Amino acid sequence: MRRAAAARAAGARTAPTRRTAPVRHAALGLLAAALLAGCGTGTPGAAPEASATPATTAPSGGTAAPDPSRSPAGRTPEGTLLVADFGADTVTFVDPGPDGSGRGGAPIASVKAGTAPYGLVVGEDGRAWVATAEGVAVVDTRQRTRLALIPYATESGPVTTGEYRGGGMGIAMAPDGGHVYVGVNVPGGDGAVEVIDTATREVTGTARVGMRPFDVDVSPDGREVYATDHDSFDVTAVDADTLATRRMEVAPYGTEGGLGSWLKPHYAVVRPSDGALLLPFEGERLAVLDPRTGRVAIERMTANTHQHGAALTSDGTLLVVGTGPIGPDDEEPSLTVRAPDGTERIVPLDGPHEDVAVSKDGRTAYVTGGFTRDGHWNGITVVDLDDEKSEPVRLAAGNRPLGISVL
């Protein structure tokens, strides 16, 4: 397969095609685990700032200083963007400009969260729950203050920064707002989903999941939690009441390359109509996982680029972030706008991006420029979903922003 060849060209080691391979390959697998992780080559546990190529700057040059005059003191306007600053220990509030267009927008304020914030989720009460390396930060988005930092129950090693750090990654909230579920990465081993009671701000349960839970989602009825396990090629379903788990392999290209493979699941969205999980792979294949049966159906995609973040609009349009090429035949970064009938529009992006959120009216997409690997920039690309002829707008925002939410 072309993608398997691309993975080998990118430096991935060849490993058994399935996890049920003969025992004689075990030593090779352990060596790959020690040398390779994440989306491809890299040094597990190393802080990327020590070796990464310099980040491209935000439109204003570097990290833009917040301008608190854009917002009345102590109040955050509706429609403000909140981003997790993976390159700092903060979250940043961003004015998206008139009508959310990005034009004339700028950061409003930054608030301390914790080391290397990754994902975040915001409840109806205006509290944001931010997955950092050292715990889940609780931020009052209306007053722009941190209320608490909840430590993890799972031991994930020293608090560090970088792509391979331990601690929180994906995070989601129950439909009733009563609990938050955070995926905790344990470098070199299986991760966990921790359950936080939003009233007491305490960890009330832990479920073991696969390796490196990039993303966490919740079923529409709130009965199951899904961890997208990046390094183990699977999704773990967690019963929200009993915390019983079951793993479902999602590997449309197989598991060749093991930890060094680029072809792993990253982010998922849950389709409200039937509860299916949609997981994009490489701008070529959309894995549609039925969590009731564990069966995976494959649909064609057209962007032909390595893909990360995903989101759904209220009308069922799927948005997928293309981070850029991993092989010589791949296309550049893009945003896929996929209609419910499967037709796609590909919007080119300038440089790698990571995650995406949608305005409440469903007309605008906000794509973060942080990216988990090299080449990130300190901003957001704003895409008009209604006007196909409009050019994306680049908006300064925080420091290597990854997770994003619209307030």
C-alpha positions in Angstrom: 0.0 0.0 0.0 1.2 3.5 -0.8 0.6 4.7 2.8 2.6 1.8 4.3 5.5 2.7 1.9 5.2 6.4 3.0 5.5 5.3 6.7 8.6 3.4 6.0 10.1 6.3 4.0 9.4 8.6 7.0 11.6 6.4 9.2 9.1 3.9 10.6 10.4 0.4 11.4 8.8 -2.6 9.8 6.9 -4.7 12.4 4.3 -7.5 12.3 1.2 -6.6 10.4 -1.1 -7.7 13.3 -0.7 -7.8 17.1 -1.2 -11.6 16.9 2.2 -12.0 15.2 4.6 -14.7 16.3 6.6 -14.2 19.5 9.9 -14.1 17.7 9.1 -10.5 16.6 8.6 -9.3 20.2 12.2 -7.9 20.6 11.7 -5.8 17.5 8.5 -4.4 18.8 10.1 -3.5 22.1 12.9 -1.7 20.3 10.4 0.2 18.2 8.5 1.2 21.3 11.7 2.5 22.9 12.8 4.5 19.8 9.5 5.6 18.2 6.3 7.1 19.3 3.6 9.6 18.3 2.8 10.2 14.6 6.3 9.1 13.5 9.9 9.7 14.4 10.9 11.6 17.5 12.3 11.3 20.9 9.8 10.2 23.5 9.7 12.4 26.5 11.8 15.1 25.0 10.6 18.7 25.1 10.1 19.8 21.5 11.3 23.3 22.1 14.9 22.0 22.6 15.1 20.5 19.1 12.2 21.6 17.0 12.6 24.0 14.1 11.5 27.5 15.0 7.8 28.1 14.9 6.4 30.4 12.3 5.1 33.6 13.8 1.6 34.9 14.2 0.4 37.5 11.7 1.6 40.3 14.1 5.0 38.6 14.6 5.6 36.1 17.4 3.0 35.6 20.2 0.6 38.5 20.2 0.2 40.3 23.5 -3.5 40.2 24.8 -5.5 43.4 24.4 -7.9 43.5 27.4 -9.5 46.7 26.1 -11.3 44.6 23.6 -13.5 43.2 26.4 -15.1 44.8 29.4 -13.3 44.0 32.6 -14.5 40.8 34.2 -16.8 39.8 31.2 -16.1 37.6 28.2 -18.3 38.3 25.2 -20.2 35.4 23.6 -18.5 34.0 20.6 -15.0 34.5 22.1 -12.6 31.7 21.2 -10.7 29.8 24.0 -7.5 28.0 23.0 -5.1 25.7 25.0 -1.6 27.0 24.7 0.5 23.9 24.4 3.6 26.0 24.1 2.9 27.7 27.4 1.1 27.0 30.7 -1.9 29.2 29.8 -5.2 29.3 27.9 -5.9 32.3 25.8 -9.2 34.1 25.1 -9.4 35.4 21.5 -11.7 38.0 20.0 -12.6 36.5 16.5 -13.4 39.9 15.1 -16.7 41.3 13.6 -19.2 38.4 12.9 -16.5 36.0 13.9 -14.7 36.5 10.6 -11.2 36.7 12.1 -10.6 40.1 10.4 -9.5 42.6 13.0 -9.5 40.0 15.8 -6.9 39.6 18.5 -6.2 37.9 21.8 -8.0 39.4 24.8 -6.4 37.7 27.8 -4.4 34.7 28.9 -5.0 32.8 32.1 -2.6 30.3 33.8 -3.9 26.7 33.5 -1.0 24.2 34.0 2.0 22.8 32.1 1.5 22.1 28.4 -2.3 22.4 28.0 -3.7 20.0 25.4 -7.5 19.5 25.1 -10.3 21.5 26.7 -14.1 21.4 27.0 -16.5 24.1 28.2 -19.8 23.5 30.1 -23.0 25.4 29.9 -22.1 27.1 33.2 -19.1 28.8 31.5 -16.4 26.7 33.2 -13.7 25.3 31.1 -11.9 22.0 31.9 -8.4 21.9 30.5 -6.2 18.8 30.2 -2.7 19.8 31.2 0.4 17.7 32.0 -0.1 18.1 35.7 -3.8 18.0 36.2 -7.2 19.3 34.9 -7.5 23.0 35.3 -10.9 24.5 35.9 -11.2 28.0 34.4 -14.1 30.5 34.9 -14.4 31.8 31.3 -16.7 34.6 32.3 -14.4 36.1 34.9 -11.2 34.8 33.2 -9.7 33.2 36.3 -8.5 29.7 37.2 -10.6 28.1 40.0 -8.8 24.9 40.6 -6.2 22.4 39.3 -7.3 18.8 39.9 -4.3 16.3 40.0 -4.6 13.0 38.2 -5.0 9.7 40.1 -2.9 8.0 37.4 0.8 8.1 37.8 2.2 9.4 34.4 5.7 10.2 35.3 7.5 13.6 35.7 5.6 16.7 34.5 7.2 17.7 31.2 6.3 19.4 28.0 6.4 18.2 24.4 4.6 15.9 22.1 5.3 12.8 24.2 4.6 14.2 27.6 2.5 12.3 30.1 -0.7 13.7 31.5 -4.0 14.8 30.1 -4.7 14.8 26.3 -8.3 14.3 25.1 -11.2 15.5 27.3 -15.0 15.5 27.1 -18.0 16.3 29.2 -21.1 14.2 29.9 -24.3 15.5 28.2 -25.8 16.5 31.6 -22.6 18.3 32.6 -22.2 16.2 35.7 -18.9 14.6 34.8 -15.8 15.3 32.8 -13.7 12.5 31.2 -10.0 13.0 30.6 -7.6 10.7 28.7 -4.3 10.4 30.6 -1.2 9.4 28.7 1.3 7.2 30.5 4.5 7.2 28.4 5.4 3.7 27.3 2.3 2.0 28.6 -1.5 1.9 28.5 -3.3 5.1 29.4 -6.4 5.8 31.5 -9.7 7.7 31.3 -10.3 9.5 34.6 -13.8 10.6 35.7 -14.1 13.9 37.4 -17.3 15.0 39.3 -17.9 18.6 38.1 -19.6 19.5 41.4 -16.9 18.3 43.8 -14.0 18.7 41.4 -12.6 15.3 42.4 -11.5 12.2 40.5 -14.2 9.6 41.2 -13.0 6.7 39.0 -10.4 5.5 36.6 -10.6 3.1 33.6 -7.6 1.6 31.8 -7.6 2.3 28.1 -5.1 2.0 25.2 -1.9 3.8 24.6 -1.8 7.6 24.3 -5.5 8.6 24.4 -5.4 11.5 21.8 -9.1 12.2 22.0 -12.1 11.4 24.2 -15.7 11.5 23.2 -19.1 10.6 24.8 -22.1 8.9 23.3 -25.2 11.0 22.7 -27.0 9.3 25.6 -24.0 9.6 28.0 -23.8 5.9 28.6 -20.4 5.3 27.1 -17.1 7.2 26.8 -14.7 6.6 23.9 -10.9 7.0 24.1 -9.1 7.2 20.7 -6.0 5.3 21.5 -3.3 6.6 19.1 -0.5 4.2 19.7 -2.5 1.0 20.1 -4.6 1.4 16.9 -7.9 1.2 18.7 -10.8 2.9 20.4 -11.7 1.9 24.0 -15.3 2.1 25.0 -15.8 2.8 28.7 -19.2 2.2 30.5 -19.9 5.5 32.2 -21.6 3.7 35.2 -19.4 0.6 35.8 -16.2 1.8 34.0 -16.0 -1.6 32.3 -14.0 -1.4 29.1 -13.8 -3.1 25.7 -11.4 -2.3 22.9 -12.2 -2.1 19.2 -9.3 -2.1 16.7 -9.5 0.8 14.1 -6.6 0.3 11.7 -7.7 0.6 8.1 -4.1 0.4 7.0 -3.2 -2.4 9.4 -0.7 -2.0 12.3 2.5 -2.3 10.3 5.2 -0.2 11.8 3.9 -0.4 15.3 4.7 2.7 17.4 6.6 4.2 14.5 3.6 4.1 12.1 2.1 7.3 10.9 -1.2 5.5 10.1 -2.9 5.6 13.5 -6.2 7.0 14.7 -6.0 10.5 16.1 -9.3 12.3 16.6 -12.9 11.1 16.4 -16.4 12.6 16.4 -19.6 10.9 17.4 -22.4 11.1 14.8 -25.6 12.1 16.8 -28.0 10.3 14.4 -26.7 6.8 15.1 -23.9 7.1 17.6 -21.2 6.0 15.1 -17.7 7.2 15.6 -16.1 8.9 12.5 -12.3 8.6 12.4 -10.5 10.2 9.4 -7.2 8.6 8.1 -4.8 10.3 5.7 -7.3 12.1 3.6 -8.1 8.8 2.0 -10.3 6.8 4.3 -13.0 7.6 6.8 -13.4 4.8 9.3 -17.0 4.6 10.5 -17.0 2.6 13.8 -20.2 1.1 15.2 -19.5 0.9 18.9 -22.3 -1.6 19.5 -20.7 -4.2 17.3 -17.1 -3.0 17.0 -17.4 -3.2 13.2 -15.6 -0.7 11.0 -16.9 0.4 7.6 -14.6 2.5 5.3 -15.7 5.4 3.2 -13.5 7.3 0.6 -12.0 10.7 1.4 -10.1 12.9 -1.1 -7.7 15.3 0.6 -4.7 12.9 0.5 -2.9 14.4 3.5 -2.1 13.4 7.1 -5.2 14.2 9.2 -5.7 15.1 12.9 -8.6 17.2 14.4 -12.2 16.8 13.5 -15.6 18.4 14.3 -19.2 18.1 13.2 -21.5 21.0 12.4 -25.2 20.9 13.5 -26.3 19.8 10.0 -23.9 16.9 10.0 -21.0 18.4 8.0 -17.7 16.8 9.0 -14.6 19.1 9.2 -11.2 17.4 9.2 -7.8 19.1 9.7 -5.1 18.0 7.2 -1.7 18.6 8.8 0.4 18.1 5.6 2.3 15.4 3.8 4.1 12.4 5.3 5.1 11.0 1.9 6.2 12.3 -1.5 2.8 11.8 -3.0 0.8 13.6 -0.3 -0.9 17.0 -0.5 -0.3 20.0 1.6 -2.3 21.1 4.8 -6.0 21.6 4.3 -9.4 21.6 5.9 -11.8 19.0 4.5 -15.5 20.1 4.5 -17.4 16.9 4.0 -21.2 17.1 3.5 -23.5 14.3 4.9 -23.8 12.8 1.5 -20.0 12.3 1.3 -19.1 15.1 -1.1 -16.1 17.1 -0.1 -14.6 20.5 -0.5 -10.9 20.9 0.3 -9.8 24.3 1.6 -6.0 24.8 1.5 -4.3 25.9 4.7 -1.0 27.8 5.1 1.2 25.5 7.2 0.3 22.6 9.7 -2.7 22.9 11.9 -4.1 20.6 14.7 -7.7 21.0 15.8 -10.9 22.6 14.7 -14.1 24.1 16.2 -17.2 25.5 14.7 -19.1 28.7 15.4 -22.5 28.3 17.0 -24.3 29.2 13.8 -22.3 26.6 11.9 -21.0 29.1 9.3 -17.4 29.5 10.4 -14.6 27.0 11.2 -11.6 27.9 13.5 -8.5 25.8 12.9 -5.7 25.9 15.5 -2.1 26.3 14.2 -0.4 24.7 17.2 0.2 21.2 15.8 1.8 18.5 17.9 4.9 18.3 15.8 7.3 20.9 14.3 6.1 23.7 12.1 3.5 25.1 14.3 2.5 28.8 14.5 0.8 30.9 17.1 -2.6 31.5 15.6 -5.9 30.3 14.2 -7.0 30.0 10.6 -10.6 31.2 10.1 -12.6 29.5 7.3 -15.9 30.8 6.0 -18.0 27.6 5.4 -20.7 29.4 3.4 -18.6 31.3 0.9 -16.4 28.9 -1.1 -14.7 31.8 -2.8 -13.5 33.6 0.3 -9.9 33.3 1.4 -9.1 31.9 4.9 -8.1 34.5 7.5 -5.1 34.1 9.8 -5.7 35.3 13.3 -3.1 35.7 16.1 -3.9 33.4 19.1 -1.9 32.3 22.1 1.2 30.1 22.1 1.1 26.9 20.0 -2.7 26.6 20.4 -4.1 23.0 20.2 -7.5 22.5 21.8 -10.2 25.1 21.0 -13.7 26.0 22.0 -16.2 28.7 21.0 -17.7 30.4 24.1 
